Amino acid sequence: MKHDFIIIGAGIVGLATAHELKLRLPLSRILLLEKEQAPAMHQSGRNSGVIHAGVYYEPGSLKARLCKKGARTTYAFCREQGLPYRQTGKLIVATNDLELERMQALLSRCQANGLDPELLSPGQLRDLEPAIAGLGAILVRESGIADYPAICDALLDQFRNSGGTARFGAEVTGITEHPDEIQVHTGVDTFRSAQIVVCGGLLADRLAQMQGLNIDFRIIPYRGEYYRLRPELNDLIQHLIYPVPDPALPFLGVHLTPMIEGSITVGPNAVLGWKREGYGKINFSARDAAGMLAYPGFWKVSARYLRQGIREAWNSLRKPAYLAEVRKYCPQIRLSDLEPHPAGIRAQAVLRDGTMIHDFLIKETPRSLHVCNAPSPAATSAIPIGWHICDILLQKPTE
Ligand SMILES: Cc1cc2nc3c(=O)[nH]c(=O)nc-3n(C[C@H](O)[C@H](O)[C@H](O)COP(=O)(O)OP(=O)(O)OC[C@H]3O[C@@H](n4cnc5c(N)ncnc54)[C@H](O)[C@@H]3O)c2cc1C
């Protein structure tokens, strides 16, 4: 049987795309292939659970546009499906003069991105969150939290209920494109399709190369390590609490996040990962490490962020150093309050010259579309990313 579409990857981006395609083309034959035994086993199930409002992103970028739409649609999807969510609001807290200055720039960026932020004095901050100390803060009411694995399950259920087929434990090992069809090989089967969409997350570059695409980036994995506050502190904060980020750095800094099940996580940091999909005690893959070390972009990006990289590695090794990051704005947290919590790994596309690609990145051939870079806030933005992908796909050959 020839399929109309094959989607590779049952993370939130692949699932949102499969779901939207089936809505737009109810009679089409769509197959979803995932190498794991369940959806959301990687980034989509190992993140902070934040519905981002769209504070930080370059105005007009795909990221900025899709994040704003994404926040709206994620809240709406959770409401329709009866899934848990909470619009907690977010506080971005300045703790020194430099951060106060940066906070002003962030306020303008919020406004440029169509948000309605409020500037808070130290007293107003204390009234809202007595455990948090700062010289000032921005309140972003549109931010919140959700259960992304539950959203993934709901997208999969809807896809299946409307006639889509999903196969788990099906690792794609080859892709061959012909003028009249595209073939997807797993160890045991070959599937034929008119079009494919590849949403491979941490393995996006390998899947593109597997098909013979000439790509100019590689995925560099950055581990995000978390702690969780001991349960007695679950009511410590009501809002998401973020530091003011350094605009020269790619990640947002260690934050306090109320999770949907009631706990509060502290993190994530951003340390280089030596295994793309490794969450155990020893996370080293010879293949992943060798690929990274042989890539000039890896050395260049590491040199560019050398000081920060060393600091993150040090904080990862030394719990008191990690603690110091959060005590800047929440001084009452002690070492004994930090309990273990599972890590996640971010897929970050990096160009040969060491530039990190911040925006979402899509590459196409006549019969394929590869989502090459879908970093945070792609969980928030997944539903509109799915719309965007469908808009592109529906202009391609369907035979
Ligand atoms: C620590 C951390 C915190 C984050 N916090 C947030 C947040 O609070 N809010 C937010 O909006 N975003 C957040 N993000 C980002 C967000 O989680 C990701 O951008 C998003 O989940 C990406 O989804 P995806 O579907 O592209 O990738 P993934 O979820 O990684 O899915 C890719 C899928 O492809 C499958 N796959 C790969 N290769 C093959 C193959 N050969 N054959 C078959 N299947 C294959 C994988 O098994 C996987 O299931 C965070 C990310 C991390 C890591």
The ligand as an SDF file (V2000), in Angstrom:
LIG
                    3D

 53 58  0  0  0  0  0  0  0  0999 V2000
   15.3680   20.3950   29.3280 C   0  0  0  0  0  0  0  0  0  0  0  0
   14.3680   20.9560   28.3620 C   0  0  0  0  0  0  0  0  0  0  0  0
   13.4240   21.9130   28.7880 C   0  0  0  0  0  0  0  0  0  0  0  0
   12.4970   22.4280   27.8950 C   0  0  0  0  0  0  0  0  0  0  0  0
   11.4980   23.2340   28.3660 N   0  0  0  0  0  0  0  0  0  0  0  0
   10.5130   23.6240   27.5050 C   0  0  0  0  0  0  0  0  0  0  0  0
    9.3750   24.3210   27.9960 C   0  0  0  0  0  0  0  0  0  0  0  0
    9.2070   24.5070   29.2050 O   0  0  0  0  0  0  0  0  0  0  0  0
    8.4500   24.7510   27.1000 N   0  0  0  0  0  0  0  0  0  0  0  0
    8.5760   24.5390   25.7520 C   0  0  0  0  0  0  0  0  0  0  0  0
    7.7310   24.9790   24.9800 O   0  0  0  0  0  0  0  0  0  0  0  0
    9.6380   23.8460   25.2690 N   0  0  0  0  0  0  0  0  0  0  0  0
   10.5750   23.3530   26.1180 C   0  0  0  0  0  0  0  0  0  0  0  0
   11.6200   22.5940   25.6540 N   0  0  0  0  0  0  0  0  0  0  0  0
   11.7100   22.3380   24.2140 C   0  0  0  0  0  0  0  0  0  0  0  0
   10.7290   21.2610   23.7570 C   0  0  0  0  0  0  0  0  0  0  0  0
   10.6540   20.1950   24.6890 O   0  0  0  0  0  0  0  0  0  0  0  0
   11.1930   20.7390   22.3970 C   0  0  0  0  0  0  0  0  0  0  0  0
   11.4290   21.8450   21.5610 O   0  0  0  0  0  0  0  0  0  0  0  0
   10.1410   19.8590   21.7380 C   0  0  0  0  0  0  0  0  0  0  0  0
    9.7460   18.8390   22.6340 O   0  0  0  0  0  0  0  0  0  0  0  0
   10.6840   19.2490   20.4630 C   0  0  0  0  0  0  0  0  0  0  0  0
    9.7670   18.2600   20.0190 O   0  0  0  0  0  0  0  0  0  0  0  0
   10.1640   17.2910   18.8350 P   0  0  0  0  0  0  0  0  0  0  0  0
    8.9430   16.5180   18.4970 O   0  0  0  0  0  0  0  0  0  0  0  0
   10.8070   18.1010   17.7530 O   0  0  0  0  0  0  0  0  0  0  0  0
   11.3420   16.3600   19.4070 O   0  0  0  0  0  0  0  0  0  0  0  0
   11.3170   15.0870   20.3620 P   0  0  0  0  0  0  0  0  0  0  0  0
   10.3320   15.2230   21.4390 O   0  0  0  0  0  0  0  0  0  0  0  0
   12.7330   14.8550   20.7600 O   0  0  0  0  0  0  0  0  0  0  0  0
   10.8250   13.9190   19.4150 O   0  0  0  0  0  0  0  0  0  0  0  0
   11.6070   13.3760   18.3620 C   0  0  0  0  0  0  0  0  0  0  0  0
   11.1600   11.9430   18.1730 C   0  0  0  0  0  0  0  0  0  0  0  0
   11.7580   11.3830   17.0040 O   0  0  0  0  0  0  0  0  0  0  0  0
   12.0370   10.0210   17.2670 C   0  0  0  0  0  0  0  0  0  0  0  0
   13.0390    9.5280   16.3230 N   0  0  0  0  0  0  0  0  0  0  0  0
   14.3050    9.9900   16.1630 C   0  0  0  0  0  0  0  0  0  0  0  0
   14.9430    9.2450   15.2330 N   0  0  0  0  0  0  0  0  0  0  0  0
   14.0680    8.3090   14.7790 C   0  0  0  0  0  0  0  0  0  0  0  0
   14.1680    7.2440   13.8350 C   0  0  0  0  0  0  0  0  0  0  0  0
   15.2900    7.0100   13.1520 N   0  0  0  0  0  0  0  0  0  0  0  0
   13.0800    6.4700   13.6220 N   0  0  0  0  0  0  0  0  0  0  0  0
   11.9120    6.7000   14.3010 C   0  0  0  0  0  0  0  0  0  0  0  0
   11.7800    7.6890   15.2390 N   0  0  0  0  0  0  0  0  0  0  0  0
   12.8450    8.4850   15.4740 C   0  0  0  0  0  0  0  0  0  0  0  0
   12.5500   10.0590   18.7060 C   0  0  0  0  0  0  0  0  0  0  0  0
   12.5440    8.7800   19.3040 O   0  0  0  0  0  0  0  0  0  0  0  0
   11.5950   11.0450   19.3230 C   0  0  0  0  0  0  0  0  0  0  0  0
   10.4540   10.4090   19.8810 O   0  0  0  0  0  0  0  0  0  0  0  0
   12.5420   22.0340   26.5310 C   0  0  0  0  0  0  0  0  0  0  0  0
   13.4690   21.0820   26.1000 C   0  0  0  0  0  0  0  0  0  0  0  0
   14.3340   20.5120   27.0200 C   0  0  0  0  0  0  0  0  0  0  0  0
   15.2320   19.4110   26.5650 C   0  0  0  0  0  0  0  0  0  0  0  0
  1  2  1  0
  2  3  1  0
  2 52  2  0
  3  4  2  0
  4  5  1  0
  4 50  1  0
  5  6  2  0
  6  7  1  0
  6 13  1  0
  7  8  2  0
  7  9  1  0
  9 10  1  0
 10 11  2  0
 10 12  1  0
 12 13  2  0
 13 14  1  0
 14 15  1  0
 14 50  1  0
 15 16  1  0
 16 17  1  0
 16 18  1  0
 18 19  1  0
 18 20  1  0
 20 21  1  0
 20 22  1  0
 22 23  1  0
 23 24  1  0
 24 25  2  0
 24 26  1  0
 24 27  1  0
 27 28  1  0
 28 29  2  0
 28 30  1  0
 28 31  1  0
 31 32  1  0
 32 33  1  0
 33 34  1  0
 33 48  1  0
 34 35  1  0
 35 36  1  0
 35 46  1  0
 36 37  1  0
 36 45  1  0
 37 38  2  0
 38 39  1  0
 39 40  1  0
 39 45  2  0
 40 41  1  0
 40 42  2  0
 42 43  1  0
 43 44  2  0
 44 45  1  0
 46 47  1  0
 46 48  1  0
 48 49  1  0
 50 51  2  0
 51 52  1  0
 52 53  1  0
M  END
$$$$
